[in-house]
Structures are given as C-alpha cells and as structure tokens.
Amino acid sequence: MKLILNFFSRQFLIRISLILRPVLRILYKGTKYVDPIDGSSYRTFLPYGYNRVRKNALCPGTLSLERHRLLWLYLKKTKLLEKNISVLHVAPEIIFIKKFKKITYWNYVSIDLKSPLADIKANLYNLPFKENCFDLILCNHVLEHIEDDYKALRELHRVIKNKGTLIAQVPLDKNLKKTFENKEVINPRDRNKYFGQYDHVRVYGLDFYMRLTNSGFSPKKIDLLKKISREKKIKYCLPKDEEIPVGIAIK
C-alpha cells in the first residue's frame, strides 16, 4: 500500500480505482464492517497509509477512509444533506461525488486543478465564482497541499455567503501548538520525511483554528466521536481521535 500511494500519482489512482471498485466490492463482501455512506458491508477493510499504515482504513467497495465516514455521519446529524443550499466541493472524493450529485436539495458544483472527477478545473487562489455564492464549502484534506493556505482560505471566504459553513478537515497534530512548515523543503522525499506525505507542505498544529479566524471564519471543533457508541466506531471503522474543523463565515 505504501509503495502504491507513494509511486503513483493521485490522478492515476483515481482513474484505476474507478475500474477496481466493483471487483473489490465482490471480493471483500461480508458482514463484519459497514460503510455508513452507502450501507455496503464487508468481511474486512483494507490497510492504508503513506508512511504509517492503518489497519481497516480503506473501504474496498467505496474507497472511503475513516475521515470520510465520520464526515458523512456529521452531515447526516446536522441535516445538511436535506437543506436547499448551494455547495462547493473542493477536490471531490470518489465516495462522495456521486452521492452529492444525487441530492436534489443541493445546487452542487465540484472543483479541482487536476482531478478527472471535478466539474470545473480551477485554482483555489482564483475561483471562477462571484462573491457570496455558497452556503456550504467542503474542503477536506486540501489545505495541507497548498503553498499559501491563507490565500486559499481568503478566496474561500470571498465566495461563501455570510454565516455559510466551511468544513475543512486537515491532518492535525494535537501535540503541536504551532503549525510546522518550512518553504525550503521542496523535495518530495524530504516532504514525506518532515510533513508525513510527499505532497504535503506543512503539518498543522492546534493553531489551525486561529488560521480560520484570521481568514474570516468563526471556528468550531466538532468532536462527533464522543456521541458515537463503541460498537458503531468499530463497525464503521471510524478514526480513533479526530475532530471536524468547521468555520462559520463572518462578513
């Protein structure tokens, strides 16, 4: 798994996964674990990780990860899936894009600079939208790839409506008070060593929420795991310790 993730590009992995998913769904069919996003069940989930491989992380039939399944439960709990809203999805994940496009309540559009899944090819520094367009922006595990994350956050703030919701999951190290970044680290091997992945440019610390504040958002730490039973955490293969960063736009 580590070899595959570090050797092949994200775009290639997306394309090949579209072919493999139906096969993996059959091969790993069972009843022990469930993906809450579509209700499909499996005898096991697959290991996943660029450096530290996590057991039972990747759902073989949907390719969802722990954070995706947790986010889905949050969207259901808050009833965001049932609201008439305009939604911008940055770097759309395979598991979500078809589900979101079928939500009749949503006016949904996805963007990415390179992904074959996205509706629009766009740079996060210069979005092709007018001000105050979106009620909800999903920008999950994107900002750690962006050289100037403040510029990206300000652009997201520009296109979101007042009191709109930004969900911005990132890999966050709770042992770090301050985000670790070094612009001189540009080699993929060095980035993998210092930032945990070859295409990451920083490791976020607890000050990530202050970055949201400085970009015009009122941040919240959503600890949904506290409200989920141990049985469901195991059955859904949820993360052991993860908060969902949410920012409410202030204008």
C-alpha positions in Angstrom: 0.0 0.0 0.0 2.8 2.5 0.9 4.5 1.7 -2.4 1.4 2.2 -4.4 0.5 5.5 -2.8 4.0 7.0 -3.0 4.8 5.8 -6.5 1.6 6.6 -8.5 0.1 10.0 -9.0 -3.3 10.9 -7.4 -4.9 11.3 -10.9 -3.8 7.8 -11.9 -5.0 6.2 -8.7 -8.4 7.9 -9.1 -8.8 6.5 -12.7 -7.7 3.0 -11.8 -9.9 2.9 -8.7 -13.0 3.5 -10.8 -12.2 0.2 -12.5 -11.3 -1.8 -9.4 -14.1 -0.8 -7.1 -16.8 -3.2 -8.4 -14.3 -6.1 -8.2 -13.1 -5.2 -4.7 -16.7 -4.9 -3.6 -17.4 -8.5 -4.6 -14.0 -9.9 -3.3 -14.4 -8.5 0.1 -18.1 -8.8 0.6 -19.1 -9.8 4.2 -21.0 -8.6 7.2 -18.3 -7.6 9.8 -17.8 -4.0 8.7 -20.1 -1.4 7.2 -19.6 1.8 5.2 -22.3 4.1 6.6 -22.2 6.2 3.5 -23.9 3.6 1.3 -24.7 0.8 3.7 -22.5 -1.7 2.0 -20.8 -4.4 4.2 -17.5 -6.3 4.0 -15.6 -9.0 5.8 -12.6 -6.6 6.2 -11.5 -3.2 5.2 -8.1 -2.6 3.6 -4.9 -1.1 5.2 -4.0 2.4 4.1 -1.2 5.0 4.7 1.7 6.7 3.1 4.1 6.0 6.0 2.2 4.6 8.9 -0.2 2.0 7.5 -3.5 2.0 9.3 -5.5 -1.3 9.6 -9.1 -1.4 8.4 -8.9 2.1 7.0 -10.0 1.9 3.3 -13.4 0.5 2.4 -12.7 -1.8 -0.6 -16.1 -1.2 -2.3 -16.4 2.6 -1.9 -12.8 3.7 -1.2 -13.9 5.8 1.7 -11.4 6.4 4.6 -12.1 6.9 8.3 -12.4 10.7 7.9 -14.9 10.3 5.1 -17.2 8.1 7.1 -17.0 10.4 10.1 -17.8 13.4 7.9 -20.8 11.6 6.4 -22.2 10.9 9.9 -21.8 14.6 10.7 -23.6 15.7 7.5 -26.4 13.4 8.4 -26.6 14.5 12.0 -26.7 18.2 11.1 -29.3 17.5 8.3 -27.1 19.4 5.8 -27.9 16.7 3.3 -31.6 17.8 3.5 -31.2 21.5 3.1 -31.8 23.6 0.0 -28.3 25.1 -0.3 -25.5 25.9 -2.8 -22.5 23.7 -2.2 -18.9 23.9 -3.4 -16.8 20.7 -3.1 -13.1 21.2 -3.4 -11.1 18.2 -4.6 -14.1 15.8 -4.7 -13.6 12.4 -3.2 -14.8 9.3 -5.2 -17.0 8.1 -2.4 -18.9 11.4 -2.2 -19.2 12.9 -5.7 -22.0 10.6 -7.0 -23.9 10.8 -3.7 -23.7 14.5 -3.6 -24.8 15.0 -7.2 -28.0 13.0 -6.5 -29.0 15.2 -3.6 -31.9 17.1 -5.2 -31.8 19.8 -2.4 -28.3 20.8 -3.3 -27.1 23.1 -6.1 -23.8 21.3 -6.2 -20.5 22.0 -8.1 -17.0 20.5 -7.6 -13.6 21.9 -8.5 -10.1 20.7 -8.7 -6.9 21.7 -10.5 -6.3 18.3 -12.0 -8.8 15.7 -10.8 -10.8 13.9 -13.6 -13.8 13.8 -11.2 -14.3 17.6 -10.8 -16.9 19.6 -12.7 -14.6 22.6 -13.1 -10.8 22.8 -13.3 -9.8 25.8 -11.1 -7.1 27.1 -8.9 -8.0 27.6 -5.2 -6.3 31.0 -5.3 -8.6 32.3 -8.1 -12.0 30.7 -8.1 -14.3 31.4 -11.1 -17.3 32.4 -8.9 -18.8 35.7 -7.8 -18.7 36.8 -4.1 -21.2 35.2 -1.7 -22.2 32.2 -3.8 -22.2 29.2 -1.5 -23.9 28.2 1.7 -21.6 25.2 2.3 -18.0 24.6 1.2 -16.3 21.2 1.6 -12.5 21.5 1.5 -11.2 18.3 3.1 -7.5 17.3 3.2 -6.7 20.0 0.7 -5.1 22.9 2.6 -2.0 20.9 3.7 -1.2 20.6 -0.1 -1.5 24.4 -0.7 1.6 26.6 -0.6 -0.3 29.7 0.6 -3.2 28.4 2.6 -4.1 31.8 3.9 -4.6 33.0 0.3 -6.8 29.9 -0.4 -8.8 30.5 2.8 -9.4 34.1 1.9 -10.6 33.1 -1.5 -13.0 30.6 0.0 -14.2 33.3 2.3 -14.8 35.5 -0.7 -17.2 33.1 -2.4 -19.0 31.8 0.7 -22.1 33.6 2.0 -22.3 35.3 5.3 -22.9 32.7 8.0 -22.1 30.0 5.4 -20.3 26.8 6.6 -16.8 25.8 5.7 -15.8 22.2 6.6 -12.0 22.0 6.3 -10.6 18.7 7.6 -6.8 18.6 7.7 -4.2 16.2 9.2 -3.8 17.9 12.6 -1.1 17.0 15.2 -2.6 17.8 18.6 0.9 17.7 20.1 1.9 20.7 18.1 0.8 24.1 19.4 2.1 25.8 16.2 1.9 24.5 12.7 5.2 23.3 11.3 6.2 24.4 7.9 9.4 25.2 6.0 9.3 26.6 2.5 12.8 25.4 1.8 11.6 21.8 2.0 10.6 21.1 -1.6 11.9 17.7 -2.4 9.1 15.0 -2.3 11.3 12.7 -0.2 12.1 15.5 2.3 8.4 16.5 2.4 7.5 12.9 3.2 10.0 12.9 6.0 9.1 16.2 7.6 5.4 16.6 6.7 4.2 13.0 6.5 3.5 12.8 2.8 5.4 13.6 -0.4 2.9 16.3 -1.5 2.3 18.0 1.9 3.8 21.3 2.6 3.1 21.6 6.4 1.9 19.7 9.5 -0.9 21.6 11.1 -0.9 22.2 14.8 -3.6 23.5 17.2 -3.2 27.0 15.7 -5.1 25.8 12.6 -8.3 27.2 14.2 -6.6 30.6 14.5 -5.8 30.4 10.8 -9.5 30.0 10.2 -10.2 33.0 12.5 -7.7 35.2 10.7 -9.3 34.3 7.4 -12.7 35.5 8.4 -14.3 32.4 9.9 -15.6 31.7 13.4 -14.1 28.2 14.1 -15.7 25.2 15.9 -14.2 21.9 16.9 -16.8 19.2 16.3 -16.0 16.1 18.3 -18.7 13.8 17.0 -16.9 10.6 18.1 -17.9 11.4 21.7 -21.5 10.8 20.7 -21.0 7.6 18.8 -21.1 4.2 20.5 -18.1 2.0 20.7 -19.9 -0.7 18.7 -20.5 1.7 15.8 -17.0 3.1 15.9 -15.7 -0.5 15.3 -18.4 -1.5 12.8 -17.8 1.7 10.7 -14.0 1.7 11.2 -14.0 5.3 12.3 -10.9 7.3 13.4 -9.9 6.8 17.0 -9.4 10.5 17.7 -10.4 13.2 15.2 -12.3 16.5 15.4 -14.0 18.0 12.4 -12.9 21.7 11.9 -15.9 23.9 10.9 -15.7 27.6 10.2 -18.8 29.9 10.0 -18.2 32.8 7.7 -18.3 36.2 9.3 -18.8 39.2 6.9 
